[in-house]
Amino acid sequence: MGSAAVMAEDGLTVGVEEEFLLVGPDGRLVRSGPEVVRATDDEPTGDVQEELARCQVESATGVCTDVAELHAQLRRLREELAAKAAARGLRLLPSGTPLLEESRPAGITPRPRYRKMADHFGDVATAAATCGCHVHLAIPDRATGIAISNHIRAWLPVLLTLTANSPYNYGGDTGYSSWRYVRWALWPSAGPPPMFESVDHYDDSVGAMLRAEAMLDRDMVYWDIRLSEKQPTLEIRVSDVAATAGEAALLALVVRGLVALALRDIENRRAAPLLHLEVLRAFLWRAARDGLGGRCPNPLTGELVSGDALPALLADHLRPVLHGEDRSFVLTGLDTLRRSGGGAQRQRAAFAARHRLTDVVDELTGNALLPENPEWTAETSTVPETNR
């Protein structure tokens, strides 16, 4: 990421990348990503970058140490991108997949690396217009990053369940809550990470995939958890882009809590949960299908639990490492999701009123410009006493 997290003396620092689609007044994709990115070159907040598809833009926060700073940066970046898009008659769409039927492909951003990817991977690349949210957490070294990955990988289905925000794709309901995750899994280097024995094991696996040309460079390590190639961070990349900046901040704090718990376990020499890759892949399929509106495997037991019960389960698990404003924000955010539903549920609810996907586009694009519900702020916690 442009400004990655680094280890701070007072705790784990965090940074967030978000990918967005650009649509016109009719809600259909517009190939103006490079132009919008160039228009933001003079903006001071974070970084804005091009993406593989010409209809996409990506933002990256700076290094953040607390929730207020992170949430503010996420909101400002969305507002800046939305304003630059609006100046061209466009809208910023925070959805994991395109909603409306399109008459032509999304188009590849004209950069040599992207053209090479399109030539090599064909429709896997050229049909890719999916948007995720990536969280970077500071790590002291790569070996610790591998150990953290082993400890938190069982929680990947929970993270996907919480953030599923792509039920529609090119004009139809896919039957999934995160079609982005299903679609992204077509890349040969994507999916859940294995349990790695060491940094050498990680590097040997990456090297073998490079030799097979299943990826063209190390930046194409697309596992749901990966070591950053450029920064001292661990990147968790399982999630759809969030409908709101508050949900993106919530995801980042939840990930930071899971990493903090993993570091405690590593220090106390507790073994990472043993979850075979094929089982984890199945759990992620279930999470992508159901989102918060269905059921998700409990990472502690493997049993299916209701999406309604998942926020409370996660809050209880994270409680030992939540303090101050982080605690208030996470508990409030999880309770808000329990009551209002996840992104996929809200998309379907917006469609149900008049059976128009343009209504869903209107609601999502409005989220990038309108003030957020005050429940997302740490200062106005509305969590019931039973959940505190």
Rosetta blueprint (number, residue, H / E / L):
1 M L
2 G L
3 S L
4 A L
5 A L
6 V L
7 M E
8 A E
9 E L
10 D L
11 G E
12 L E
13 T L
14 V E
15 G E
16 V E
17 E E
18 E E
19 E E
20 F E
21 L E
22 L E
23 V E
24 G L
25 P L
26 D L
27 G L
28 R L
29 L E
30 V L
31 R L
32 S L
33 G H
34 P H
35 E H
36 V H
37 V H
38 R H
39 A H
40 T L
41 D L
42 D L
43 E L
44 P L
45 T L
46 G L
47 D E
48 V E
49 Q E
50 E E
51 E L
52 L L
53 A E
54 R L
55 C L
56 Q E
57 V E
58 E E
59 S E
60 A E
61 T L
62 G L
63 V L
64 C E
65 T L
66 D L
67 V H
68 A H
69 E H
70 L H
71 H H
72 A H
73 Q H
74 L H
75 R H
76 R H
77 L H
78 R H
79 E H
80 E H
81 L H
82 A H
83 A H
84 K H
85 A H
86 A H
87 A L
88 R L
89 G L
90 L L
91 R E
92 L E
93 L E
94 P L
95 S L
96 G L
97 T L
98 P L
99 L L
100 L L
101 E L
102 E L
103 S L
104 R L
105 P L
106 A L
107 G L
108 I E
109 T L
110 P L
111 R L
112 P H
113 R H
114 Y H
115 R H
116 K H
117 M H
118 A H
119 D H
120 H H
121 F H
122 G L
123 D H
124 V H
125 A H
126 T H
127 A L
128 A L
129 A L
130 T L
131 C L
132 G E
133 C E
134 H E
135 V E
136 H E
137 L E
138 A E
139 I L
140 P L
141 D L
142 R H
143 A H
144 T H
145 G H
146 I H
147 A H
148 I H
149 S H
150 N H
151 H H
152 I H
153 R H
154 A H
155 W H
156 L H
157 P H
158 V H
159 L H
160 L H
161 T H
162 L H
163 T H
164 A L
165 N L
166 S E
167 P L
168 Y E
169 N E
170 Y L
171 G L
172 G E
173 D E
174 T L
175 G L
176 Y L
177 S L
178 S E
179 W H
180 R H
181 Y H
182 V H
183 R H
184 W H
185 A L
186 L L
187 W L
188 P L
189 S L
190 A E
191 G E
192 P L
193 P L
194 P L
195 M L
196 F L
197 E L
198 S L
199 V H
200 D H
201 H H
202 Y H
203 D H
204 D H
205 S H
206 V H
207 G H
208 A H
209 M H
210 L H
211 R H
212 A L
213 E L
214 A L
215 M L
216 L L
217 D L
218 R H
219 D H
220 M H
221 V L
222 Y E
223 W E
224 D L
225 I E
226 R E
227 L E
228 S L
229 E L
230 K L
231 Q L
232 P L
233 T E
234 L E
235 E E
236 I E
237 R E
238 V E
239 S E
240 D E
241 V L
242 A L
243 A L
244 T L
245 A H
246 G H
247 E H
248 A H
249 A H
250 L H
251 L H
252 A H
253 L H
254 V H
255 V H
256 R H
257 G H
258 L H
259 V H
260 A H
261 L H
262 A H
263 L H
264 R H
265 D H
266 I H
267 E H
268 N L
269 R L
270 R L
271 A L
272 A L
273 P L
274 L L
275 L L
276 H L
277 L H
278 E H
279 V H
280 L H
281 R H
282 A H
283 F H
284 L H
285 W H
286 R H
287 A H
288 A H
289 R H
290 D H
291 G H
292 L H
293 G H
294 G L
295 R E
296 C E
297 P E
298 N L
299 P L
300 L L
301 T L
302 G L
303 E L
304 L E
305 V E
306 S E
307 G L
308 D L
309 A L
310 L H
311 P H
312 A H
313 L H
314 L H
315 A H
316 D H
317 H H
318 L H
319 R H
320 P H
321 V H
322 L L
323 H L
324 G H
325 E H
326 D H
327 R H
328 S H
329 F H
330 V H
331 L H
332 T H
333 G H
334 L H
335 D H
336 T H
337 L H
338 R H
339 R H
340 S H
341 G L
342 G L
343 G H
344 A H
345 Q H
346 R H
347 Q H
348 R H
349 A H
350 A H
351 F H
352 A H
353 A H
354 R H
355 H L
356 R L
357 L H
358 T H
359 D H
360 V H
361 V H
362 D H
363 E H
364 L H
365 T H
366 G H
367 N H
368 A L
369 L L
370 L L
371 P L
372 E L
373 N L
374 P H
375 E H
376 W H
377 T L
378 A H
379 E H
380 T H
381 S L
382 T L
383 V L
384 P L
385 E H
386 T H
387 N H
388 R L
